[in-house]
Amino acid sequence: MTKDGRQVDVALTISPIQNERGEIVLASVIARDVTARHRSLQLASRMQSLTTALSREATPERAVEVLLEHAVAALGADAGAVGLLTRSGEEIELAGSVGYQFEGPRDWSRFPLDADLPMSQAVRNGEAVWSTSADDLRRRFSGIEAAPVRFSALAVVPLSAGARPFGAASLSFVAPREFDPEEQAFLLAVAQQAAYALDRARLFAAEQELNERLGFLAEASQMLAGSLDPETALSRLATLSVGRIADWCGIELLTEEGKLRNVAVAHSDPERVRYAQELRERYPVDPDAETGVPNVIRTGQPELYSEVTDDLLVEVAEDEEHLELMRELGLVSFMVVPLVARGRALGAVTFVSSESGRRYDESDLELAQDLARRAALSIDNAMLYRREHEAAVTLQRALLPQSLPELEGVEFAALYEPAAEGMEVGGDWYEVVVRDDGTVGAMIGDVAGRGIRAAAVMGRIRPALRAYVLDGYGPAEAVERVDRLVKEAERSEMTTLFQLHFDPGSGAAEYVRAGHPPALLRLPGGEVTELAGAGTPPLGVFDDFQSHSHPAELPPGSLLLLYTDGLIERRGEDLDAGLARLKGLLARAPAGAEECLQWLASEVSADEIPDDVAMLAVATAG
């Protein structure tokens, strides 16, 4: 301990002093001040430890922790902090701190780069700031005049791995102190090593974030493509976004009348979702609002609110209760992006940060816009598909009989179901003809392929076969004439059909099965049999075509089912399995023709049907 109260490190040399007789009578004590050398060794050791520790860290968070741990300990600082530039380059955000108690009205977690503050100056100028007392600090920096200063000395060194600093590290000391050249050199060297480590970690983190974003966009695109229902797709998108880029996600769509309709609200907590929905019902969105969803949809331009201040909530609140409810949501940051496809606004998506404390920036907005563009295109395609699919189904139904004959003692019913996928016109058809003599012709067919060509072939076959039956031709001859008609076309299309002619009075029947699935007949006792007479190939395929008819009987109280192959086809399943399943269903179906078809339709999942389905049922009175 020196006279002025300083504590120093010393090296002692103690030597004996002898008299003339060789006796040790005194000791010589020499003390050398080795504080500087000892300090140099300590700083060198600390620098080596810091460099080793930083080399092992791959995340910016850990690199900041290691920097503070070593720098604070090396100089005996009472507190330390690291601030990094935000992506916009206009603000400094606190990345880590130890020993500080941020008191007062100001939030020091983020402050402008152009503020008159030590860290802002160090980052702007790229030069270290050394302050030896609290008075010196207040005199030099007006930005901290109103803040309570508990520390007397401050050192701030910029962090730079290139031409421009991207942040700074600061050390604070309660007691006044000077920073000697060696300490200044140490801090500058520490900052340089930390800057390189932080830069590597930030690049690694940025690459990870980019991969995560690309993965998120790919997952979202795949999910959007997996549904042709716009509202289902948007609801899934909102759920996918929560936890990935937002704490809340809400989606609004424009109705045909130009009104806003909420189609999705997502949050990890279902109770919070209900809370938000109730809040929206009590305070609906003003369609004429100058900001938010209505404005984004009107202008097609996104809105980014990096920080949701209380002043902003006061500005948009309709009353005090509304303000308090919004405050309870804990909004930190949000962005609204438009859903625009082919130059037309479809709606908007709102992403909100709350519990996570995330502050959105331009990079987040770019991701949100990319996601919204993909969603809008998917929605637009789904809506276009729906319109075209409905038009195709309408055309298909227009090509089928608009009504079926009424005949005493016989009930006819037909049903057409379009495939779950695809929007082209199919080639499935059915027909029922009652001759003047009271006999009945029931027929069903399927033209291979889809689209206008299949519809055109169906448009020729159905009325032609109807005419042949009305003219008195039997099943075999009528089918042979239709085959010639199919081959006369410029390009013949393979066609399968099942035609049956029967007398309701006697129950006697005759049928032809031309490459078509067998009809099913449920007898009065409940047994289901197949009308599977073979020998007749599909129409429009072979030059030497011959039709073979087969006898059958439809006793009173029987139920006949004609159908196209879409009813029994399943991906990866044999047709025999599908036929067996249908026979089991028909055995349990209601007796009436109409009730039978409706029941079968309810039992067969539309999502599993890969092709259009036409069904024709004939029930004879018991």
Secondary structure, 3 states (H helix, E strand, C coil): CCCCCCCCCEEEEEEEEECCCCCEEEEEEEEEECHHHHHHHHHHHHHHHHHHHHHCCCCHHHHHHHHHHHHHHHHCCCEEEEEEECCCCCEEEEEEEECCCCCCCCCCCEEECCCCCHHHHHHHHCCCEEECCHHHHHHHCHHHCCCCCCCCEEEEEEECCCCCCCEEEEEEECCCCCCCHHHHHHHHHHHHHHHHHHHHHHHHHHHHHHHHHHHHHHHHHHHHHCCCCHHHHHHHHHHHHECCCECEEEEEEECCCCCEEEEEEEECCHHHHHHHHHHHHHCCCCCCCCCCHHHHHHHCCCEEECCCCHHHHHHHCCCHHHHHHHHHHCCCEEEEEEEEECCEEEEEEEEEECCCCCCCCHHHHHHHHHHHHHHHHHHHHHHHHHHHHHHHHHHHHHHCCCCCCCECCEEEEEEEECCCCCCCCCCEEEEEEECCCCCEEEEEEEECCCCHHHHHHHHHHHHHHHHHHHCCCCHHHHHHHHHHHHHCCCCCCCEEEEEEEECCCCCEEEEEEEECCCEEEECCCCCEEEECCCCECCECCCCCCCCCCEEEECCCCCEEEEECHHHCCCCCCCHHHHHHHHHHHHHHCCCCHHHHHHHHHHHCCHHHCCCCEEEEEEEECC
